[in-house]
Every structure is written in C-alpha cells, then in structure tokens.
Amino acid sequence: MRHRITFAAGLAVGYVLGAKAGRARYEQLVRSARKVADNPVVQEVAGLVGAQVGNAGRLVYDKTVEKMPVTSLRDFLARPTAEEEAEIVGWDASANGSASHRNGSAER
C-alpha cells in the first residue's frame, strides 16, 4: 500500500511541475529534439546502427535456427513426449518383428 501512495504522490508532483513548465517549455524541448533528429550526422549514425542491429538480429536468428530442430511452435507441440516416443518405438519394433515372421523372412 505504501508503494501505491508513493506512486500516486509522484504522479501528482509530476503533473504539477509539468503544468507549471507549460506549453512554451514543451515546444522548446520539441524544437531541440527535432533539430538533433534532423542533423545529417545523427541520421547517418542512426542508419548505420539500424543496419547493424538488423544484421545482428538476423545472425542471432540464423544461429538459433541451426541449434533448434523445431521449425515452429506447432512442430514443437506435435512432438511426442519421452514416454510416447518409447511406446511408439516399442510398437514399431514389435510390428516389424511380427511382419517379418509372417512373411517367412525371419532371420535364423
């Protein structure tokens, strides 16, 4: 409860100080931010950083895909559990063994 009261008090103080600063200060901050954002050097650096982040993201994605045999969440959820897999393997082994005996091709 103490944290809620502190948070509400912080909001109230912020609102009062923001209202006192007024629209003129807000406009001044917006002009300064636009001036920085429109600077060609800043735009060039932002473009380079964006390209590097994009490349890094692609690299991380590629490495993750290499290490993960699952291609989608649907594939992951469709995989059998360890118990189900043991049951399937046991069933396949017994089915293959009985089929070879029926065909007369059992190993002797």
C-alpha positions as a Markdown table, in Angstrom:
| # | Residue | x | y | z |
|---|---|---|---|---|
| 1 | Met | 0.0 | 0.0 | 0.0 |
| 2 | Arg | 2.9 | 2.3 | 0.8 |
| 3 | His | 4.2 | 1.9 | -2.8 |
| 4 | Arg | 0.9 | 2.9 | -4.2 |
| 5 | Ile | 0.7 | 6.1 | -2.2 |
| 6 | Thr | 4.3 | 6.9 | -3.2 |
| 7 | Phe | 3.5 | 6.3 | -6.8 |
| 8 | Ala | 0.3 | 8.5 | -6.6 |
| 9 | Ala | 2.3 | 11.3 | -4.9 |
| 10 | Gly | 4.9 | 11.1 | -7.7 |
| 11 | Leu | 2.3 | 11.4 | -10.3 |
| 12 | Ala | 0.8 | 14.4 | -8.6 |
| 13 | Val | 4.1 | 16.1 | -8.3 |
| 14 | Gly | 5.0 | 15.4 | -11.9 |
| 15 | Tyr | 1.7 | 16.7 | -13.1 |
| 16 | Val | 2.0 | 20.0 | -11.1 |
| 17 | Leu | 5.6 | 20.5 | -12.2 |
| 18 | Gly | 4.7 | 19.7 | -15.8 |
| 19 | Ala | 1.8 | 22.1 | -15.7 |
| 20 | Lys | 4.0 | 24.9 | -14.3 |
| 21 | Ala | 6.6 | 24.3 | -17.0 |
| 22 | Gly | 3.8 | 24.9 | -19.5 |
| 23 | Arg | 3.4 | 24.7 | -23.2 |
| 24 | Ala | 6.4 | 27.0 | -24.0 |
| 25 | Arg | 8.9 | 24.7 | -22.4 |
| 26 | Tyr | 7.3 | 21.7 | -24.2 |
| 27 | Glu | 7.6 | 23.5 | -27.5 |
| 28 | Gln | 11.3 | 24.3 | -26.7 |
| 29 | Leu | 12.0 | 20.7 | -26.0 |
| 30 | Val | 10.3 | 19.5 | -29.2 |
| 31 | Arg | 12.3 | 22.0 | -31.3 |
| 32 | Ser | 15.6 | 20.9 | -29.7 |
| 33 | Ala | 14.7 | 17.2 | -30.3 |
| 34 | Arg | 13.8 | 17.9 | -34.0 |
| 35 | Lys | 17.0 | 19.9 | -34.5 |
| 36 | Val | 19.0 | 16.9 | -33.2 |
| 37 | Ala | 17.0 | 14.4 | -35.2 |
| 38 | Asp | 17.3 | 16.4 | -38.4 |
| 39 | Asn | 21.1 | 16.6 | -38.1 |
| 40 | Pro | 22.6 | 14.6 | -41.1 |
| 41 | Val | 25.3 | 13.1 | -38.8 |
| 42 | Val | 22.7 | 11.8 | -36.4 |
| 43 | Gln | 20.7 | 10.4 | -39.3 |
| 44 | Glu | 23.8 | 8.7 | -40.8 |
| 45 | Val | 24.7 | 7.2 | -37.4 |
| 46 | Ala | 21.1 | 6.1 | -36.9 |
| 47 | Gly | 21.1 | 4.4 | -40.3 |
| 48 | Leu | 24.4 | 2.5 | -39.5 |
| 49 | Val | 23.2 | 1.4 | -36.1 |
| 50 | Gly | 19.9 | 0.3 | -37.6 |
| 51 | Ala | 21.7 | -1.8 | -40.2 |
| 52 | Gln | 24.0 | -3.3 | -37.6 |
| 53 | Val | 21.1 | -4.2 | -35.4 |
| 54 | Gly | 19.2 | -5.7 | -38.3 |
| 55 | Asn | 22.3 | -7.8 | -39.2 |
| 56 | Ala | 22.8 | -8.9 | -35.6 |
| 57 | Gly | 19.2 | -9.9 | -35.3 |
| 58 | Arg | 19.5 | -12.0 | -38.4 |
| 59 | Leu | 22.7 | -13.6 | -37.2 |
| 60 | Val | 21.1 | -14.5 | -33.9 |
| 61 | Tyr | 18.0 | -15.9 | -35.7 |
| 62 | Asp | 20.2 | -18.0 | -38.0 |
| 63 | Lys | 22.3 | -19.4 | -35.1 |
| 64 | Thr | 19.1 | -20.2 | -33.2 |
| 65 | Val | 17.6 | -22.0 | -36.1 |
| 66 | Glu | 20.7 | -24.1 | -36.6 |
| 67 | Lys | 20.7 | -25.2 | -33.0 |
| 68 | Met | 16.9 | -25.8 | -32.7 |
| 69 | Pro | 15.5 | -28.7 | -34.6 |
| 70 | Val | 12.0 | -27.3 | -34.3 |
| 71 | Thr | 10.8 | -25.0 | -37.0 |
| 72 | Ser | 7.6 | -23.8 | -35.4 |
| 73 | Leu | 5.6 | -23.9 | -32.2 |
| 74 | Arg | 3.2 | -26.3 | -33.9 |
| 75 | Asp | 6.1 | -28.7 | -34.6 |
| 76 | Phe | 7.2 | -28.4 | -31.0 |
| 77 | Leu | 3.8 | -29.1 | -29.6 |
| 78 | Ala | 3.3 | -32.0 | -32.0 |
| 79 | Arg | 6.4 | -33.8 | -30.9 |
| 80 | Pro | 5.8 | -36.9 | -28.7 |
| 81 | Thr | 6.8 | -36.9 | -25.1 |
| 82 | Ala | 9.6 | -39.3 | -24.0 |
| 83 | Glu | 7.0 | -41.8 | -22.8 |
| 84 | Glu | 5.1 | -41.6 | -26.0 |
| 85 | Glu | 8.2 | -41.9 | -28.1 |
| 86 | Ala | 9.3 | -45.1 | -26.2 |
| 87 | Glu | 5.8 | -46.5 | -26.7 |
| 88 | Ile | 6.0 | -45.8 | -30.4 |
| 89 | Val | 9.5 | -47.3 | -30.8 |
| 90 | Gly | 8.4 | -50.4 | -28.9 |
| 91 | Trp | 5.3 | -50.7 | -31.0 |
| 92 | Asp | 7.3 | -50.3 | -34.3 |
| 93 | Ala | 9.8 | -52.9 | -33.2 |
| 94 | Ser | 7.1 | -55.4 | -32.3 |
| 95 | Ala | 5.2 | -54.6 | -35.5 |
| 96 | Asn | 8.3 | -55.1 | -37.7 |
| 97 | Gly | 9.3 | -58.3 | -35.9 |
| 98 | Ser | 5.9 | -59.9 | -36.4 |
| 99 | Ala | 5.7 | -58.8 | -40.0 |
| 100 | Ser | 9.0 | -60.4 | -40.8 |
| 101 | His | 7.8 | -63.7 | -39.2 |
| 102 | Arg | 4.6 | -63.6 | -41.2 |
| 103 | Asn | 6.5 | -63.1 | -44.5 |
| 104 | Gly | 8.8 | -66.0 | -43.7 |
| 105 | Ser | 11.8 | -63.8 | -43.8 |
| 106 | Ala | 12.7 | -64.0 | -40.2 |
| 107 | Glu | 16.5 | -64.1 | -39.5 |
| 108 | Arg | 17.7 | -67.5 | -38.4 |
